[in-house]
Amino acid sequence: MEMGGSSNAVGVSKLSPELKFMLASNINISNFVTVTLSGRSNYRLWEAQMGRLIDSQQLRGLIDDDYGLPDNMRGSYEQLLIGWILSSVNEKILKDLLERFHADILKASNIWMELQSSYMPPFSERHIEGTYSNNYHFLMSHCLNETVSILLLKIFSF
């Protein structure tokens, strides 16, 4: 019988770094990332899926160069993340990446930034929540004008 709401389950945060890595390295990436990056046309779908996988394993720091992983595990997680990314792109993109980066300077953050700069559609081509970007710009400029107006009223009401 449990007392005071205690539980016998071990929290994930209490697992050793080695066990966390073992669990992460056994993830079947195809369960999370079903889209193979093939170019600008599907970058946003791929990034959404890959980003969720990265965030679920608390590895965003490897892309942002803001680590937060134990020093003794950083290299292992770096290689795991590189493997996930490289296995989720098509053959042409993989060849381009491997030609661009030498194996000794291959970093997850470099690969991520390269994919983002090469395949993220320009802002004008993006579709935002059911409206095209020109509607988005209109809404943002309207909100900005309204915000500026409110600020000016507050300034001049003193």
N, C-alpha and C positions, 0 to 999 in steps of 0.2 A: 504494500500500500504506500502510495506517495504522500508525503507530508508537505504542506506549505507550498504546493505548486512546483516542487522540484521535479526534475526529470533525470532519467538515467542516460538520455541521449547526449552524445558529445557534439558540441557545436563545431561548425566548420572552422571558426576562427581559432579554436583550441588545437587544431591539428598541427603537427610539425610541418615545417616548410618542405621537407622531403616527401611527406605523405601527400600534401597539397599538390606538389609537382607530379607525383605519380598519378593522382586522380586526374589532373589536367591533361597529362600526356596520354591518357587512355580515352579521351573524348573522341568520339567519332564526328569529325568536323562536318561530314555530310548531313548529319542530323540538324546542324545549326545553319550551315551555309549551303543553300540549295542552288544558288546562282553562281555560275562560273563567270568571272569577269572576262568580258570579251571586247569591251570598248566603252565609249561614252554612252551608248544607248542603254547599258544596264549597270553603269557604275553606281548610281544611287541605290539600286536594289542590293547590289553586292556589298556596298559600304554599310548599309543598314544592318544586314545580317552579320557580316564580319565584325562590325563594331559591337553588336550585342554579345557576340561570343567573347570578344576581347574584354568587354566590361564585366561579363559574368564571371570571368576568371581573375578579375582585378589586375589586368595587364596593360591598361591604358598608359601607364607610366612609361612603358617601353617605347611607345610611339611618341609620347610627349617629352621624352628625355627627362622625366621626373620620376625616377625609379621608386623607391619605396619597397623594394624587395631585398631580402637578405643578400649581402654581397656574395656569399657562397652559392646562391641559387640564381643569380642574375643571368649568367651565361647560359644556363640550362633553359630558363624561360625564354631568353632571347632566341635561341635556336628553335624552340618549340613554336614560338610565334612566327618566326620566319618560315618554318615548315607549313604552318597553317595558311599563311598568305600565299606562298608559292604554289601550294596544292589547290588553291581556289581560283587560279587564273588560267586562261587558255594557253595553248602551246606557244603561240606567237608572242604574247605578252611575257611569258616565262623566258623565252629566248632573249627578248629585248632587255629584260631585267638582268639576266645573267651576263649579257654582253656589256651592259652599262656598269655593273658593280662587280668588282673583283671579290672573290670569296673571302679574302682577309678583311675587307671593309664592309661586308654585308651586315647591315643593321636593320632591324625591323622599322625603326623610325625613318631611315633613308628610303626603304622600299615603299612604305606607306605614303610618304610625301611625294615620291616619284609617281605612284599610281594616282594620287589625288591631283597632282599638277597635269598629268597626261590625260586623264580620263574623266575628271569631274566636268560635267557640262558647264559652259559659261553661264553666268547668272541669267542672262537674257533667254536662255533655252530651258531653264528649269521650270517645272510645274509646281506651284506651291499651293497645297491644300485645296485643290479643286479650282483654283483660279490661276490664270496666267500671270506671269511676272509683271506685266503692265498694270494689272489690277492691284497687285501687291504694292507696286510703287505708288499708285494713287492712294491706297489706304494708308501707307506709311507716311506719305507727304501730308495727308489730311491730319493724321494723328500728330505728326510733328508740328504742323501749323497750329493745331489746337493746343498742344502743350506749350509752345512758345507764347501763344496768346494768353494763356493762363498765367505763365510766369511773368509776362509783362504787366498784366493786371495787378499781380501781387506786388511787383516792384513799385509801380506808380501809385499804389493805394496807401503807401506809408505817409 
